[in-house]
Amino acid sequence: MWNVKSTLLFVASLVAVILISMSMANADEKKTITLDQVSTTVSELPTKVSSWGKSEWQKTKDFQKASWEEAKTKWPWNKIFKGNQ
């Protein structure tokens, strides 16, 4: 089943795949992070988290308000007790 030619071809293709993968893994530039960048990021973090939380809270309130308004019009008890509207 495996002769010398097919074994060598398999090993050569395996080595080629490994070398290509290693070269692709090292394609990114090495980025250095300075202490100033870290301190700036850390100092901005509470503001970013707070503004994200406020915006998510507002989106949730808007969604709940819209869905409640829609539910009030589709609720079956409204049609039963108030007639057809």
Wavefront OBJ file of the C-alpha trace (Angstrom):
o trace
v 0.000 0.000 0.000
v 2.678 2.535 0.992
v 5.688 2.359 -1.246
v 8.794 4.517 -0.984
v 7.593 7.075 -3.513
v 4.228 7.684 -1.854
v 5.819 7.817 1.602
v 8.367 10.413 0.482
v 5.646 12.432 -1.237
v 3.526 12.354 1.932
v 6.456 13.419 4.143
v 7.441 16.198 1.730
v 3.890 17.551 1.585
v 3.618 17.350 5.382
v 6.854 19.329 5.782
v 5.629 21.891 3.237
v 2.353 22.367 5.113
v 4.193 22.773 8.411
v 6.617 25.332 6.955
v 3.819 27.325 5.322
v 1.844 27.323 8.581
v 4.858 28.515 10.535
v 5.542 31.337 8.082
v 1.901 32.443 8.232
v 1.936 32.390 12.026
v 4.945 34.719 12.091
v 3.534 37.152 9.517
v 2.276 39.629 12.130
v 4.506 42.472 13.170
v 5.637 42.542 16.735
v 3.731 45.355 18.408
v 5.182 46.887 21.518
v 2.900 48.372 24.129
v 4.194 51.250 26.184
v 3.396 51.990 29.789
v 1.667 55.224 28.736
v -0.735 53.281 26.499
v -1.558 50.892 29.333
v -2.180 53.701 31.805
v -4.369 55.583 29.316
v -6.402 52.468 28.560
v -6.849 51.654 32.238
v -7.847 55.226 33.112
v -10.454 55.308 30.301
v -11.929 51.940 31.257
v -14.452 53.105 33.921
v -15.828 55.778 31.586
v -16.180 53.329 28.712
v -17.871 50.705 30.878
v -20.236 53.276 32.369
v -21.250 54.688 28.997
v -21.704 51.178 27.596
v -23.893 50.243 30.559
v -26.014 53.375 30.192
v -26.506 52.839 26.465
v -27.455 49.179 26.970
v -29.880 50.168 29.731
v -31.489 52.774 27.458
v -31.769 50.285 24.580
v -33.387 47.769 26.940
v -35.896 50.343 28.205
v -36.767 51.390 24.648
v -37.223 47.781 23.570
v -39.382 46.963 26.587
v -41.525 50.047 26.043
v -42.076 49.191 22.379
v -42.841 45.548 23.096
v -45.241 46.503 25.916
v -47.090 48.905 23.626
v -47.357 46.178 21.013
v -48.507 43.622 23.596
v -51.232 45.958 24.849
v -52.771 46.072 21.389
v -52.556 42.311 20.842
v -53.533 41.129 24.316
v -56.655 38.928 24.063
v -58.272 40.325 27.224
v -58.436 43.781 25.621
v -60.558 42.413 22.821
v -62.777 40.417 25.147
v -63.526 43.136 27.678
v -63.263 46.254 25.492
v -64.846 44.892 22.355
v -63.336 44.977 18.895
v -61.020 47.925 18.487
l 1 2 3 4 5 6 7 8 9 10 11 12 13 14 15 16 17 18 19 20 21 22 23 24 25 26 27 28 29 30 31 32 33 34 35 36 37 38 39 40 41 42 43 44 45 46 47 48 49 50 51 52 53 54 55 56 57 58 59 60 61 62 63 64 65 66 67 68 69 70 71 72 73 74 75 76 77 78 79 80 81 82 83 84 85
